[in-house]
Amino acid sequence: MMTESATHHTRYAIRVKGQLDAEWQAWFDDLAISADADGNSTLHGVIVDQAALFGILKRINKLGLQLISVNPQPDE
């Protein structure tokens, strides 16, 4: 049985240490990448499910990036 939360896409803001160029956007499932004033980067956008979220986190780890935070964002 599928629950409503299982089919609901969630918007996330994922912060990593350091600056990422927009060229990395395709590697992170087309999440938008923005440079933060503190010298870090935020990936943001809709992630379809937890498997996709874990895939992105795995890529961050594989690149050796330091994860700062993973925050779901309110629906617009």
OpenMM code with the backbone's topology and positions (N, CA, C; nanometers):
from openmm import Vec3, app, unit

residues = "MET MET THR GLU SER ALA THR HIS HIS THR ARG TYR ALA ILE ARG VAL LYS GLY GLN LEU ASP ALA GLU TRP GLN ALA TRP PHE ASP ASP LEU ALA ILE SER ALA ASP ALA ASP GLY ASN SER THR LEU HIS GLY VAL ILE VAL ASP GLN ALA ALA LEU PHE GLY ILE LEU LYS ARG ILE ASN LYS LEU GLY LEU GLN LEU ILE SER VAL ASN PRO GLN PRO ASP GLU".split()
positions = [
    Vec3(0.0838, -0.1181, 0.0000),
    Vec3(0.0000, 0.0000, 0.0000),
    Vec3(0.0880, 0.1240, 0.0000),
    Vec3(0.0597, 0.2162, -0.0896),
    Vec3(0.1382, 0.3371, -0.1019),
    Vec3(0.0724, 0.4500, -0.0225),
    Vec3(0.1533, 0.5197, 0.0573),
    Vec3(0.0991, 0.6323, 0.1323),
    Vec3(0.1187, 0.7605, 0.0529),
    Vec3(0.0524, 0.8647, 0.0948),
    Vec3(0.0640, 0.9934, 0.0263),
    Vec3(0.2077, 1.0437, 0.0299),
    Vec3(0.2777, 1.0266, 0.1436),
    Vec3(0.4149, 1.0758, 0.1548),
    Vec3(0.5099, 1.0015, 0.0611),
    Vec3(0.4771, 0.8776, 0.0247),
    Vec3(0.5634, 0.8010, -0.0644),
    Vec3(0.5603, 0.8555, -0.2067),
    Vec3(0.4535, 0.9235, -0.2446),
    Vec3(0.4419, 0.9765, -0.3797),
    Vec3(0.4666, 1.1267, -0.3856),
    Vec3(0.4893, 1.1892, -0.2730),
    Vec3(0.5072, 1.3339, -0.2661),
    Vec3(0.6522, 1.3715, -0.2928),
    Vec3(0.6765, 1.4568, -0.3901),
    Vec3(0.8106, 1.5052, -0.4191),
    Vec3(0.8433, 1.6177, -0.3223),
    Vec3(0.9655, 1.6186, -0.2725),
    Vec3(1.0055, 1.7165, -0.1719),
    Vec3(1.1150, 1.8060, -0.2264),
    Vec3(1.1054, 1.9338, -0.1957),
    Vec3(1.2087, 2.0310, -0.2310),
    Vec3(1.3110, 2.0322, -0.1174),
    Vec3(1.4400, 2.0273, -0.1535),
    Vec3(1.5482, 2.0255, -0.0552),
    Vec3(1.6478, 2.1375, -0.0812),
    Vec3(1.7162, 2.1771, 0.0251),
    Vec3(1.8344, 2.2623, 0.0175),
    Vec3(1.9470, 2.1829, 0.0833),
    Vec3(2.0489, 2.1516, 0.0051),
    Vec3(2.1618, 2.0708, 0.0526),
    Vec3(2.2863, 2.1584, 0.0470),
    Vec3(2.3442, 2.1871, 0.1629),
    Vec3(2.4618, 2.2740, 0.1690),
    Vec3(2.5889, 2.1902, 0.1793),
    Vec3(2.6893, 2.2306, 0.1014),
    Vec3(2.8198, 2.1659, 0.1045),
    Vec3(2.9280, 2.2721, 0.1214),
    Vec3(3.0396, 2.2298, 0.1789),
    Vec3(3.1522, 2.3199, 0.2007),
    Vec3(3.2234, 2.3439, 0.0679),
    Vec3(3.2548, 2.4690, 0.0409),
    Vec3(3.3271, 2.5063, -0.0804),
    Vec3(3.2347, 2.5496, -0.1927),
    Vec3(3.2966, 2.6001, -0.2977),
    Vec3(3.2221, 2.6502, -0.4135),
    Vec3(3.2127, 2.5445, -0.5223),
    Vec3(3.0931, 2.5197, -0.5699),
    Vec3(3.0703, 2.4314, -0.6846),
    Vec3(3.0265, 2.5178, -0.8020),
    Vec3(3.0845, 2.4933, -0.9179),
    Vec3(3.0422, 2.5629, -1.0387),
    Vec3(2.9094, 2.5055, -1.0871),
    Vec3(2.8368, 2.5857, -1.1631),
    Vec3(2.7094, 2.5405, -1.2200),
    Vec3(2.7292, 2.4214, -1.3134),
    Vec3(2.8528, 2.3991, -1.3606),
    Vec3(2.8822, 2.2856, -1.4489),
    Vec3(2.8507, 2.1514, -1.3820),
    Vec3(2.8476, 2.1472, -1.2502),
    Vec3(2.8183, 2.0243, -1.1764),
    Vec3(2.6687, 1.9941, -1.1716),
    Vec3(2.5857, 2.0850, -1.2180),
    Vec3(2.4401, 2.0714, -1.2059),
    Vec3(2.3888, 1.9398, -1.2645),
    Vec3(2.4360, 1.9009, -1.3802),
    Vec3(2.3886, 1.7761, -1.4425),
    Vec3(2.4276, 1.6543, -1.3586),
    Vec3(2.5409, 1.6616, -1.2905),
    Vec3(2.5875, 1.5496, -1.2096),
    Vec3(2.5005, 1.5307, -1.0858),
    Vec3(2.4333, 1.6379, -1.0452),
    Vec3(2.3467, 1.6334, -0.9270),
    Vec3(2.1991, 1.6375, -0.9664),
    Vec3(2.1634, 1.5592, -1.0667),
    Vec3(2.0235, 1.5457, -1.1107),
    Vec3(1.9573, 1.6794, -1.1406),
    Vec3(2.0342, 1.7723, -1.1969),
    Vec3(1.9856, 1.9045, -1.2368),
    Vec3(1.9338, 1.9899, -1.1216),
    Vec3(1.9812, 1.9638, -0.9996),
    Vec3(1.9512, 2.0554, -0.8898),
    Vec3(2.0238, 2.1864, -0.9181),
    Vec3(1.9604, 2.2979, -0.8875),
    Vec3(2.0257, 2.4276, -0.9053),
    Vec3(2.1377, 2.4404, -0.8025),
    Vec3(2.2465, 2.5041, -0.8423),
    Vec3(2.3599, 2.5252, -0.7524),
    Vec3(2.3803, 2.6745, -0.7360),
    Vec3(2.3835, 2.7185, -0.6104),
    Vec3(2.4084, 2.8602, -0.5854),
    Vec3(2.5258, 2.8760, -0.4902),
    Vec3(2.6017, 2.9833, -0.5134),
    Vec3(2.7147, 3.0164, -0.4266),
    Vec3(2.6623, 3.0964, -0.3091),
    Vec3(2.6987, 3.0566, -0.1895),
    Vec3(2.6564, 3.1270, -0.0691),
    Vec3(2.7595, 3.2335, -0.0322),
    Vec3(2.7168, 3.3341, 0.0388),
    Vec3(2.8048, 3.4441, 0.0784),
    Vec3(2.9205, 3.3970, 0.1665),
    Vec3(2.9027, 3.2855, 0.2353),
    Vec3(3.0071, 3.2369, 0.3259),
    Vec3(3.1102, 3.1480, 0.2560),
    Vec3(3.1037, 3.1389, 0.1221),
    Vec3(3.2016, 3.0603, 0.0484),
    Vec3(3.1614, 2.9163, 0.0250),
    Vec3(3.0434, 2.8786, 0.0670),
    Vec3(2.9931, 2.7432, 0.0482),
    Vec3(2.8908, 2.7420, -0.0654),
    Vec3(2.8341, 2.6254, -0.0933),
    Vec3(2.7374, 2.6117, -0.2022),
    Vec3(2.6107, 2.5434, -0.1524),
    Vec3(2.4995, 2.5761, -0.2169),
    Vec3(2.3722, 2.5116, -0.1880),
    Vec3(2.3172, 2.4519, -0.3162),
    Vec3(2.2819, 2.3238, -0.3083),
    Vec3(2.2097, 2.2568, -0.4156),
    Vec3(2.0629, 2.2603, -0.3752),
    Vec3(1.9779, 2.3039, -0.4665),
    Vec3(1.8366, 2.3094, -0.4283),
    Vec3(1.7472, 2.2726, -0.5451),
    Vec3(1.6355, 2.2088, -0.5086),
    Vec3(1.5381, 2.1669, -0.6075),
    Vec3(1.4559, 2.0515, -0.5547),
    Vec3(1.3720, 1.9985, -0.6420),
    Vec3(1.2823, 1.8889, -0.6059),
    Vec3(1.3555, 1.7562, -0.6221),
    Vec3(1.3443, 1.6722, -0.5204),
    Vec3(1.3994, 1.5370, -0.5238),
    Vec3(1.2804, 1.4422, -0.5113),
    Vec3(1.2712, 1.3479, -0.6047),
    Vec3(1.1494, 1.2682, -0.6185),
    Vec3(1.1229, 1.1711, -0.5056),
    Vec3(1.2286, 1.1158, -0.4437),
    Vec3(1.2070, 1.0223, -0.3342),
    Vec3(1.3363, 1.0049, -0.2554),
    Vec3(1.3309, 0.9234, -0.1507),
    Vec3(1.4493, 0.9058, -0.0664),
    Vec3(1.5624, 0.8367, -0.1401),
    Vec3(1.5320, 0.7471, -0.2310),
    Vec3(1.6375, 0.6805, -0.3072),
    Vec3(1.7167, 0.7826, -0.3883),
    Vec3(1.6479, 0.8792, -0.4485),
    Vec3(1.7155, 0.9848, -0.5243),
    Vec3(1.7978, 1.0733, -0.4312),
    Vec3(1.7442, 1.1042, -0.3126),
    Vec3(1.8178, 1.1843, -0.2142),
    Vec3(1.9455, 1.1119, -0.1730),
    Vec3(1.9358, 0.9833, -0.1430),
    Vec3(2.0545, 0.9073, -0.1035),
    Vec3(2.1558, 0.9000, -0.2172),
    Vec3(2.1080, 0.8940, -0.3414),
    Vec3(2.1980, 0.8944, -0.4564),
    Vec3(2.2779, 1.0238, -0.4645),
    Vec3(2.2129, 1.1356, -0.4400),
    Vec3(2.2812, 1.2651, -0.4417),
    Vec3(2.3813, 1.2735, -0.3272),
    Vec3(2.3405, 1.2282, -0.2095),
    Vec3(2.4326, 1.2294, -0.0946),
    Vec3(2.5536, 1.1397, -0.1202),
    Vec3(2.5314, 1.0292, -0.1897),
    Vec3(2.6407, 0.9386, -0.2241),
    Vec3(2.7397, 1.0068, -0.3190),
    Vec3(2.6882, 1.0840, -0.4143),
    Vec3(2.7749, 1.1576, -0.5067),
    Vec3(2.8567, 1.2633, -0.4328),
    Vec3(2.7923, 1.3313, -0.3382),
    Vec3(2.8630, 1.4311, -0.2572),
    Vec3(2.9783, 1.3637, -0.1833),
    Vec3(2.9515, 1.2476, -0.1260),
    Vec3(3.0545, 1.1726, -0.0544),
    Vec3(3.1657, 1.1274, -0.1485),
    Vec3(3.1283, 1.0764, -0.2652),
    Vec3(3.2257, 1.0269, -0.3623),
    Vec3(3.3199, 1.1379, -0.4093),
    Vec3(3.2685, 1.2599, -0.4179),
    Vec3(3.3506, 1.3744, -0.4583),
    Vec3(3.4391, 1.4247, -0.3446),
    Vec3(3.4169, 1.3726, -0.2240),
    Vec3(3.4953, 1.4167, -0.1094),
    Vec3(3.4513, 1.5521, -0.0550),
    Vec3(3.3277, 1.5920, -0.0892),
    Vec3(3.2757, 1.7192, -0.0394),
    Vec3(3.2276, 1.7029, 0.1043),
    Vec3(3.2419, 1.8080, 0.1819),
    Vec3(3.1931, 1.8055, 0.3199),
    Vec3(3.0479, 1.8519, 0.3219),
    Vec3(2.9598, 1.7656, 0.3704),
    Vec3(2.8180, 1.7962, 0.3805),
    Vec3(2.7952, 1.8846, 0.5023),
    Vec3(2.7279, 1.9963, 0.4828),
    Vec3(2.6966, 2.0878, 0.5944),
    Vec3(2.5556, 2.0604, 0.6464),
    Vec3(2.4580, 2.0524, 0.5544),
    Vec3(2.3204, 2.0297, 0.5981),
    Vec3(2.2337, 1.9794, 0.4842),
    Vec3(2.1258, 1.9102, 0.5216),
    Vec3(2.0230, 1.8645, 0.4280),
    Vec3(1.8901, 1.9074, 0.4896),
    Vec3(1.8200, 1.9978, 0.4230),
    Vec3(1.6969, 2.0508, 0.4795),
    Vec3(1.5821, 2.0452, 0.3802),
    Vec3(1.4729, 1.9765, 0.4155),
    Vec3(1.3542, 1.9847, 0.3316),
    Vec3(1.2989, 2.1262, 0.3386),
    Vec3(1.2454, 2.1732, 0.2271),
    Vec3(1.1910, 2.3086, 0.2200),
    Vec3(1.0381, 2.3025, 0.2126),
    Vec3(0.9733, 2.4053, 0.2639),
    Vec3(0.8262, 2.4051, 0.2576),
    Vec3(0.7769, 2.4133, 0.1129),
    Vec3(0.6602, 2.3545, 0.0890),
    Vec3(0.5994, 2.3639, -0.0437),
    Vec3(0.5702, 2.5085, -0.0763),
    Vec3(0.5857, 2.5416, -0.2041),
    Vec3(0.5596, 2.6800, -0.2483),
    Vec3(0.4140, 2.6991, -0.2817),
] * unit.nanometer
topology = app.Topology()
chain = topology.addChain("A")
for resn in residues:
    res = topology.addResidue(resn, chain)
    for name in ("N", "CA", "C"):
        topology.addAtom(name, app.Element.getBySymbol(name[0]), res)
